[in-house]
């Protein structure tokens, strides 16, 4: 099978949330700190996401999520965020996670 290249400029990879905690120090409300495993090749990264509107931190642990991984790193209230955890807005504009329907290998690239 030939490798399929991503049609996107950004790399969106599958990761598993290892740990999550509320992030009240952030300027935006309802932020969550995430530690995400992208698999053997990419290892563990950190991400800050506005997820507390819909998810308790302990509900996020063990979930597979999609992460934009080549956007660079930003510091949010002293926390290094290395990826953008992908979501879509609900009726009020708060993020709802985009997740694989079934478990897939970590680090997999969205195409």
C-alpha positions in Angstrom: 0.0 0.0 0.0 1.4 3.4 -0.9 1.8 6.1 1.7 -0.9 8.7 1.5 0.3 12.3 2.0 -1.7 14.7 4.1 -3.6 17.3 2.0 -3.3 19.8 4.9 -0.4 22.3 5.6 -0.7 21.4 9.3 0.2 17.9 10.7 -2.7 16.5 12.7 -1.8 13.4 14.6 -3.6 11.0 16.9 -2.5 11.1 20.6 -3.7 9.6 23.8 -4.3 11.9 26.8 -2.1 10.6 29.6 -3.0 13.2 32.2 -5.3 16.2 32.4 -5.9 18.9 35.0 -7.8 22.2 35.2 -5.8 25.3 34.4 -7.4 28.2 36.3 -4.2 30.4 35.9 -4.8 30.8 32.1 -6.4 34.0 30.8 -9.1 32.2 28.9 -11.8 30.6 31.1 -12.2 26.8 31.4 -8.7 25.8 30.2 -7.3 22.4 30.7 -3.6 21.2 30.7 -3.1 18.0 28.8 -0.1 15.6 28.6 -0.5 13.6 25.4 1.3 10.5 24.1 1.9 10.7 20.3 3.5 7.2 20.2 7.0 5.9 19.8 8.2 8.3 17.1 6.9 11.5 18.6 6.8 10.9 22.3 4.9 12.9 24.9 3.8 16.5 24.3 1.8 19.1 26.3 -1.2 21.0 25.1 -3.5 23.6 26.7 -7.1 23.5 25.5 -10.4 25.2 26.5 -12.1 22.0 27.3 -13.5 22.5 30.8 -16.9 23.6 29.3 -17.7 20.0 28.3 -15.1 17.7 30.0 -13.9 17.0 33.5 -10.1 16.4 33.5 -10.4 12.8 34.6 -12.8 12.1 31.7 -10.1 13.1 29.3 -7.5 10.7 30.5 -7.2 7.6 28.2 -9.1 9.3 25.3 -7.6 9.5 21.8 -7.6 13.0 20.5 -6.3 14.8 17.4 -3.5 17.3 17.7 -2.0 19.8 15.3 1.6 19.2 16.0 3.6 21.5 13.7 2.3 24.9 14.7 5.1 25.7 17.1 5.2 26.1 20.9 3.5 28.8 23.0 3.6 29.5 26.7 0.3 30.0 28.4 0.6 31.2 32.1 4.0 29.4 32.3 2.8 26.2 30.7 4.4 25.1 27.5 1.7 24.1 24.9 3.3 22.2 22.0 0.2 21.3 20.0 -3.3 22.4 19.3 -5.9 19.8 20.4 -8.5 19.8 17.7 -12.1 20.5 18.4 -15.2 22.1 16.8 -17.4 24.7 18.3 -20.7 23.9 19.9 -23.8 26.3 19.7 -22.1 28.6 22.2 -18.7 28.5 20.6 -17.0 26.1 23.1 -14.8 23.3 21.8 -16.0 19.8 21.4 -13.2 17.3 20.8 -12.7 15.6 17.4 -11.8 12.0 18.1 -11.3 8.8 16.2 -14.4 6.5 16.2 -12.2 3.5 17.1 -8.8 3.1 18.7 -6.1 3.7 16.2 -2.3 3.6 16.4 -0.8 6.7 18.3 1.0 9.2 16.1 -1.2 8.4 13.0 -1.4 11.3 10.6 -4.8 12.6 9.5 -5.3 12.5 5.8 
